Amino acid sequence: MEEQEKDTLFLMGLAAFGALLASSLAAYLQWIVVLPLSISVFLVMILTLLLYKKGAIHFSENLEKWVMIITLISFIAAFIYLYRPI
């Protein structure tokens, strides 16, 4: 594995840990809303660690592409719903 991929994977794990910590602190006050986010971030962190030797960078790039497509479709649907003629 190249050095740049190891750095990227380390930063991904660090970002996942930070998101887990932040969502856990928020879940302490608003656990009904934020608890699913905390669980999903924890699962992503574990998945990243499990895929460390199995091409996690390639997997995360594909996942990022699909999430961006889903986000774009969601924005388009939201604007269509928001500005639909009455």
Buried (B, 14 or more C-beta within 10 A) or exposed (E): EEEEEEEBBEEBBEBBBEBBEBBBEBBEEEEEEBBEBBEEBBEBBEBBEEBEEEEBBEEBEEEEEEEEEEEEEEEEEEEEEEEEEE
